[in-house]
Structure formats: structure tokens, C-alpha cells
Amino acid sequence: MDDRWLSVDEICAHLGITRDTIYRWIDRKGMPAHRVGRLWKFKKDEVDDWVRTGGAGMGNQPDRDHENGR
């Protein structure tokens, strides 16, 4: 099991989304992220569980990055 902390760029690549979406999800949808100084770090298992339980789809404000090709 790979238990290392992932960077914003690594979690973007894992999920296939943009940095803007990551920051929006942290702010608006409670995406599991940990602030380390000025950087955001992620545990892949926490993020995967959050996505599976509908975290990325929660809220009343749709995320349009994917539809706009970002």
C-alpha cells in the first residue's frame, strides 16, 4: 500500500481534473486535504473514499470544469 502524501499536481493527475477544480472542491465541497505550510497535501485513499461516497458530486453548485474541457 502506497501511503505517501500526494501533491496537488499528483492528485489532479490521479483524478483527471484541473488544479482550479481541486481548490474549489477543498473550499466548497470539503474535499479531504491537509495544509502543510503553504502546500496542500492529500492521502489517495481519503480522496478515493470521498469521491466514492459522492463528495465530488455534493452541493448545489455544479462544477463545470469538465464540461468546459478544463
C-alpha positions as CSV (number, residue, x, y, z in Angstrom):
1,M,0.0,0.0,0.0
2,D,1.3,3.4,-1.0
3,D,0.7,5.7,2.0
4,R,2.7,8.7,1.0
5,W,1.3,12.3,0.8
6,L,0.3,13.4,-2.8
7,S,0.7,17.0,-4.1
8,V,-2.0,19.0,-5.9
9,D,-0.5,18.1,-9.3
10,E,-0.4,14.4,-8.4
11,I,-4.0,14.3,-7.2
12,C,-5.0,16.2,-10.3
13,A,-3.4,13.6,-12.5
14,H,-5.0,10.8,-10.4
15,L,-8.5,12.2,-10.7
16,G,-8.1,13.7,-14.2
17,I,-9.1,17.2,-13.2
18,T,-7.6,20.7,-13.0
19,R,-5.9,22.5,-10.1
20,D,-8.8,25.0,-10.1
21,T,-11.2,22.2,-9.5
22,I,-9.1,20.8,-6.6
23,Y,-9.0,24.2,-4.9
24,R,-12.8,24.7,-5.5
25,W,-13.6,21.2,-4.1
26,I,-11.5,21.9,-1.0
27,D,-13.3,25.2,-0.4
28,R,-16.8,24.3,-1.4
29,K,-17.2,20.6,-1.1
30,G,-15.0,19.6,1.8
31,M,-12.5,17.6,-0.2
32,P,-10.1,15.9,2.3
33,A,-6.9,17.8,2.2
34,H,-4.2,18.8,4.7
35,R,-2.4,22.1,4.7
36,V,1.4,21.7,5.2
37,G,2.8,25.2,5.4
38,R,1.7,26.8,2.1
39,L,1.1,23.5,0.3
40,W,-2.0,21.2,0.2
41,K,-1.3,17.5,0.6
42,F,-3.6,14.6,0.1
43,K,-3.9,10.9,1.0
44,K,-5.0,9.0,-2.0
45,D,-7.2,6.6,0.0
46,E,-9.0,9.5,1.7
47,V,-9.7,11.2,-1.6
48,D,-10.9,8.0,-3.3
49,D,-13.3,7.3,-0.4
50,W,-14.6,10.8,-0.6
51,V,-15.2,10.5,-4.3
52,R,-16.9,7.1,-4.0
53,T,-19.3,8.4,-1.3
54,G,-20.4,11.2,-3.5
55,G,-18.3,14.1,-2.2
56,A,-17.3,15.4,-5.6
57,G,-21.0,15.5,-6.6
58,M,-22.4,17.1,-3.4
59,G,-23.6,20.6,-3.1
60,N,-25.9,22.9,-5.1
61,Q,-23.3,24.4,-7.3
62,P,-22.3,22.2,-10.2
63,D,-18.7,22.0,-11.2
64,R,-18.3,22.9,-14.9
65,D,-14.6,22.5,-15.5
66,H,-15.0,19.0,-17.0
67,E,-17.8,20.2,-19.3
68,N,-15.7,23.2,-20.5
69,G,-12.7,21.0,-21.4
70,R,-10.6,22.0,-18.4
